[in-house]
Amino acid sequence: MVFDSSVIISVGKWLDVNCENISGTSSDVKIKCFNSGNSVNGPMSSILYLARQSSRSKVTGLSPDEEAEIRQWLEFGLLISQCTNNLIRRSMLKTLNEFISSRTFLVGNRMTVADVLMYQVLFSCMVEMNYAEKEQLLHLGRWFNFIQNDEMVRQGNKLVHVGRPLF
């Protein structure tokens, strides 16, 4: 699982902002700012910059506490995307599964930029998992299925079947 600028572009599309000036891979993501001409570097800074440009309200939190939680989940998603060790990634997914067990969204009671980034990061992982692996992460599968059914989040990705096969 490798993080690249396509994840940032997908988040930017959900935020309904101009993504023409996004380039780079991994931690070298850059955005040329529209007003100043300066660049914003790095995935976290890029996501937060795009969120500030968005007309969607409060996608980075309604309060300082929510803002901190959203940043935490953005960082966690970026860590998952950069993790090359399958055992560590599996442990991170179990942590996420436990956290989401009693929640619909990662933060608060509405979709935020954290949910969108996490979906984009987990998409390839969920595609690669077999049903036995997905069954061990039932809460994560429920959350993922709910999030992927928003076409603005999915953006043309195929629907990932997270339940048992129907045959």
N, C-alpha and C positions, 0 to 999 in steps of 0.2 A: 504494500500500500504506500503510494508516494503522493505527497501533497504537491499540487501545482496550481498555477494561476487560474485554471478552469474552475476550481472550487470557489475562489474569490469572485470570479465572473458570475457564477451561478447565484451566489449570495447577492451580488450586485443587481442581477436581473430581478430577483425576488424583491429587492428594495426599490426597484424601478428607477435606477440611476444609470447614468451613462458609464459604460464600462470600456469604452474605446481605448482609454489610456492605461489599461492594466497590462503588465507584461511580467515575464520572469517565471522561475520555477522554485520550488522548495521555499527556503527562507529568504530568497532573493526577489520576492514579489515587489513590484514597484508600481506606483500610480503617480502619473503626472497630474498635479492639481490644476484645476481649470482656471481658477482666478489668479493665483500667484505664479504659476509656472514651476513652483518647487515640486519635489517628489516626496511621496510618502513611501517608506520602505518597510518591508516585513508584513507577514500575513495578518497579525493582530492589528497593527496600526492601519493597514489597508481596509480591513473590515469595519473598524470603528469610524474611519474617515467616510466610507461609503454610507454607513448608517446615518451619519450626521447630514449627508447630502439628501437623504431620502425624505419623501413626503409622508411615508408611513409613520404614524405617531408612536412614540415610546417603544421602539423596537430594541432599544438598549436599556430599558427599565423605567419603571414609574417612580422609583425611589433610589437613594444611594445604595441601599441594601440589594435591591434587584440589579442595579448596575454592576455591583461587585459580583453577584452570583452569575450574571451573564458573562462577564469577563472570565470568571472561573471556568465555565463550560466551554467558552471559546478556546481557552488555553488547553483544556482537557481534550477537546476535539482535535486540536492541532497536534497534541502529543500522540493521540491514537494514529493520526495520519502519518506521522513520522516514525512510528514504532516498527522496527524490522524484526523484532523477536516475537514469534507467535505466542509463546507462553505469557509474556508480559502483556501483549495486546489482549489475549484471552482474559487475563486478570482484570484489565481495565474495562473490558466489556461486561464482566461480572459485576464490577463496581457500579457501572452505569445501570445495569439491569436491576440491581438492588435499589438504587436511588429512585428509579422511575416506577417502582412497583406500585406506588400509591399516587402517581401523578399522571396528568395528561400531557403537560408540557414541562420542559426542564426548569423553567422559572415562571412563577406566577400562574395566572389562569388564561393566558393567551400565547399565541405563537410569537417567539422573538427571534432575533438573528441567531441566537444560540441553537435553537431547534433546527433552523435551516442549515447552518453550517454542519451540525452533527449529522443530519440526514445526508448531506453531500459527502461527508467524510465516510460514513458507514455504508453508502450504497454498494460499492464494489465488494466490501466485506460481507454484506448480507447476500449478495448474489453468489459468492463463492461458498457460503456455508451450506452444509447438507441439513436435512430436516432434524436429525438427531442433535446437531449443534444448536440449531435454532430453538428446539424444544427446551434446551438447558437455559435459554435466555428468553423465556416467555414474555416477561414484562417489556423487555427491549423490543421484541417482535411486535407486540401490541402497539407500543409507541411508534415504531417505525412504520407499521401499516397505516396508522392514523395519519401520520405526517405525509407519507408518500401519496395519499389520496387527495392531497391539495395539488392540483395541476401546476400552480405557480411555483411550488416547491420542487415538484418532480421534473418539470421543464423537459419533457420528452423522454426521460428515462423510462425504461420498461417497469411495469409493476412487478415487484418482487413478491413471490408467494412465500409467506412466512409461517403458514399452518401446515398441518399434515397433508400429504397427498390425498386427493379425493377418490382414489381407486383402491 
